[in-house]
């Protein structure tokens, strides 16, 4: 008896339907969102706000955990060590920290080992002093560092854009690096508290996350090519005009969400579903209100533009990474 063959189109259709059926079941259990910093900082606040609405869009809750340390290296390694199935998402200040862990932290991963869901918070760096500080302009602050070695205290997040700006200011202005008493922290909360409490004289840190302590600060400059409407401060170039210093404007802190690139390769339908849920969350009126009230960025740029941005900023920090060596 002759065996009847199944038509090829029917076989392909069956396989496709089966694959779609499997993809449509994702997610079947709660997800984990790994924050690369400690509780209470800017990235943590963004992650916790986003997790609720992304979880609602996906139909599963998202648990937020904190894995701080080594300038986001610990969190990045943790995420890449998890199964690449879409149940682990990383929330971080990907620029500049991811670049710095690669350039200075001996990371065993590359920029393109991550698939960027969306970079939503583009935050320029602010140079500010305590409101009671005698250094009410940037030239005065720099002159004090030059003339009174080790007496001026500054605060930055280790490996951040602000850290690089502080070092770059000294180099371009011909001030020995050792003149500055610079304290580095692993998250944004402590340096902000330090300058607000006048434990340090100044801070170089992301601007939007500093709104909550505005009343305790005098802003000296914003690291941007344009005036920031939220801060009554000159651009870095304008603030330096009375001096002979010229400092390039570096990209600020860029926060968002990512997964492993292997997850995107293995499960493109799941990755697309996560991307769609993130975009849907950012369109939710209640979340928009929450993010705006907390001065948290909510831009939608999508995976492709996010990846291109990461590659571009990596090259910028690569050019100046030598300034953070041994500091």
N, C-alpha and C positions, 0 to 999 in steps of 0.2 A: 504494500500500500504506500503510495507516494505521500511523503510528508509535506504538508503545506507550509510554505515560507511566509513569515510575517513581513509585510511591506516595510521598506526602510523608513519611509516617512512616518509610519505608525510607531516604529521603534524609537525614532528621534523624538517624536511627540510625547511618548510615554516617559522617556528619560527627562525631558524638559519639564513636564508637568510634575514629575517626582521631585526634581531639584527645586522648583518653585515652591512646592508644598513644604519642603524642608526649610527653605529660606523664610517662608511666611510664618513659621513657628517661633522665630527669633524675636524677642528674647523669651525664653521659657522660665527664667529665674532672675532674681535681682542682679543688678550690675554693681560693680565697685568703681568709684571714682577716687583716684589716688592724687592727693594734693601734695605737691613737691615742697611745701613749706609747712610751718607750724600753724596751729589754730589762731584765728583772729586777724591774720594778715590780709592783704588785698586779694591775693589769689584764692585764699581759703573762703573769703566772703563771696567772691564770684562763683566758686565751685558749688557752695552750699545753696546759693540762690538758683543757679542753673539746674542742679541735680533734681530738684523737685519737679520742674516743668518738663525736663527731658524725660524723666521717669514717667510722668503722666502721659506724654506723647507716645512712649514705647509700650506702656501698659505694664511696666514693672518698676518697683522702687529702685533707687540708686543709693547705695551706702557710700558715704564719704569718709575716707580715712586719710590721715596725715602721715607722710613719710619724709620728714625733713632731714637735711644733712648733706654735707659735701657739695653745696651749691646746686642741688637738684640731682646729683649723680645717683644717690641712693634710690630716689623715686623712679628715675629713668631705668635703672637696672632692674628694679622690682617689677615694673610694668613689662619690660622685655622678657623677663623670666616667667611670666604667667602664660597659660595657654592662649594661643592666638585665635580666640574664638569670639571676640567681641564683648566679653563680659568684664573687661578691665579698660578703663578710660583714664587718661592722665590729664590733670589740670595743672598748668604751670605758667610761669613767666618764661616762655620758650626763648625769647630774645631778651637779654643776652645769655641767660644761664646755660642753655643747651650748648651754645657755641663755646662758652667758657669751659664746660666740663670736657669738651672734645679737645680744645686747644691747650688747656692748662691742667685738667683733672685726670688725664690719662684714661679717658673713657674708651671702652672697647666697642663703641657704636658710632654711627655717623648721622648727620642731619637727616638723610633720607631713610634711616631705619625707622622713622616715625611717619605715620600718615596723619596729617593735620586736618582735623574735622572742621575747625574754624578758629581763626584768630580774631577775637572780638574786642579786645581792650588795648588800644594803642595809647600809651601813656608817656608823655614827655618828662624829662627829668628836671627837677626844681632844685635850685641852690638857694637855701634859706638859712637865716640865723635866728636865734632866739630873740624875741621882741625886745629884751633888755640888753642885747648885745651892743657894744660900742662900734661894731663893724657894720655900718648901715649901707655900705656899697661894696660891690665885689672888689674894686681896686684896694679899698681899705683892708679888706679881709686878706687879700693876697700879700699886701705890703706887711701886714702884721706877721704872717707866716714867714716872710723873708727876713724881717728885722728881729723877730723874737722867736727863735727856734724852739720847738717843743712846747710852746706855751699855748698855742691855738689848738683846740680840740675839735675834731670833725667826726662825723658818723656816716657810714655808708653800709649798704648790704654787700657782703663779700661777693665779688665776681659780677656785680651788676653794672648797668650802664653808668650809674652814679659813681661807682667805684672807679671806673675807667676815666670818667670826666675829671674827678678829683686829681688823679695821677697825671692826666693829660694837661690840666691847668698848670700844674707845677712845672712840668717839662717845658711847655711852650713859653712859660714866663721866666724860665731860667732860675727856678727856685729848687734847691736840693730836696729830694723826696723825703729825706730824713728830718727835715725841718718841721713837718706836719705830724702832730700827734693824732693819727687817724685810727679810730676804733671800727672794726668790721663786725657785722652781725650776719646771722643766717636767715633773717626774715625782716620784714618791714616794720613790724610793730615796735620793736625795741629801739631802733634808731630814732623813730618819730617820738617815742616817749622820752628819749634822752635829750633831744633838742628842746622839746616842750618843757621839760623840767630843768633846763639849763645845766644838765650834766655835761653836755658838749656845746661848743659855740655855734656850730653849723652842721647842716646835713645836706647831702646831695642824694635825692631820692625821687621816685616817681611822683608826679604832681597830683594826679587825681586821687590817689590813695591818701593824700595828706590833707584833704579838705577838712577832716574832723578836728585838726589841731591848728587851723588857720589863725585863730585868735592869739596863739602863742608865738607866732612867727612874723618875721620881716623878710619878705621874698627879695632876693638880690638879682636873680636871673632865671630865665627859663631856657632850657637847651632846645631851641626850636628856631626855625627860619622865620617864623611869624609870631606875633604877639599872641599869647594865650589869653582868651577873654575871661577865663576864670581866675587869673592871677594878675595883679597889678605889678608886673615885673617886666623889665626890658628883656629882649632876647639876649642870649649869651654874647653874640657879636656886638650888640649895642652896649652892653654892660662893660665890655672890655675896651671900648673905644678910647677912653682916657689913657690906656696903657699901650705898650708895644706888643702885647700878646695877641696872637691870632690862633684860635682853637677851632678845629672842624666840628661841625654839629653832628653828633652821633645819634643814631636811632635810639629811641627810648625803650622802655620796657613794653613788651608785647605779650599779652596773656591770652590764653585760649585753651582749647581741648585737642587732644590727639590720642591715637591708638598706635599700636605697632603697625609698621608697614606690611608685615607678614599677614596680619589679620585682613588688611584690605586686599592683599593678593589672593588669599585663600577663600575669603568670603565677601566678594564684591557686593552682593545683594545685601548682606547684613551691614556692611559699611555704609552703603547708600541709605539704608533705613535709619542708621544712627545719625547720619548727616541731615536727613529730612526731619528727624525728631528735634535736632538741635535748632534748625531753622524755624520750625514751628514754635518751639519754645520762645525764641527771640521775637516772635510776632505776637506773643500773648500779651494783652493789654496790662494784665496784673503784674507780670514779670517786668515789662517795660517800666511801669511805675516804680517797682521795687528797685530796679537797677539805677534808674535816674535819681531817686531819692538818696541812694547810697553812693552816687557819683561813680558807678561802675560802668565801664564801656559795654556797649551792646551792638557793635557793628557786625554786619554779615558780609564776609568776603568769600567764604566757601573754600573747599579743599585746594583747588588749583592755585588760586591767588595766595592762599596761606603758605603753600609749599614754596612758591616763587619768592615770597617775602622772606621766608626763613633762609633760603639759599643766598639771597642778596645781603641780608644783615650778617650772615656768617662771614662773608668775605670782608665786610667792614671791620668786624671785630678781630678777624684774623690779622688785618693790617696793623692793629694797635695792641695786640694781646701781650706783647713783650713788656708792657707797662705794669701788668699785674703779676708778673713773675716775681716770686719771693716776697710778695706782699699779702 
